[in-house]
Amino acid sequence: MPADKPRYLLMIMLDEPQPTKETHGYATAGWNAGPTAAKVIARVAPLLDLPPRFELPQADQLILAMTVESR
């Protein structure tokens, strides 16, 4: 992270993820590891002096908007 100028790599691995009500019964990376990674990045990025950016390319803005709406 950040994606456009990588400096850090974050790897999230869940051993035997379980479906939950919040994941709508899914146990896939998009429903488990993805949200977990987002929470880790939100906590770690300020410590690494990586401020959030809001003036992103259009495609990245759409991804960010979908992430915020899902919370």
N, C-alpha and C positions, 0 to 999 in steps of 0.2 A: 504494500500500500504506500502511497496512493497508486491507483491503477494506471494513470497516465505517465507517472515517473516513479517506478517502483524502487523502494528503498528497503522495505520490510516484507517478509512473508509470514502469513498466518496460516497455520494448518489446524483444522478442527477434525478430530476423528472420534466418532461415537461408537462404542462397542455395543452392538445389539440394540439399536434405538427401538423404542416401543411407540406404537401409535397412541395418541391421546385425543381427548375431546378437542383441544386447541389445534391439533394438526389434522382434524377432520378424519381421523382414522388412518392417516398415512404415516409411514415410518421411513420416508425418503430424505435424501440430503437437503432438498429444497425446503422441507418442512421442519427439519431438525438441525442440521449442521449450519445451514444458512442463517437462520435467526440467531443461533448461538454465536456465530462469527460476528454478526452485526453488533451484538451486545458487548463482545470482547473488544471490538474495534472502538466502539463508543467510549469505553473506559480507558483503553490504552493510548489512543491517538493523541489526546491532550498531553499525556506524559512524554510522548515522542515529539512533541511540538508540531503536530500535524493538525492544523485547524480545519474545521469543516469549510467546504467551498460551496457556494451557491450559484456561482456563474459558471455552469458546466455546459458542455456541448449538449445539444437537444436530446440525443439518445440517452446520455447519462442523466439528464433531467427527468426523463420518463421513468427510468429505473428507480431513481431516488423518490419520485412521487409515488410509485407503486409501493415502495418500502414503507414510506410514512403512512400511507392510507391503511396498510395492513396492521398497524399497531393499535 
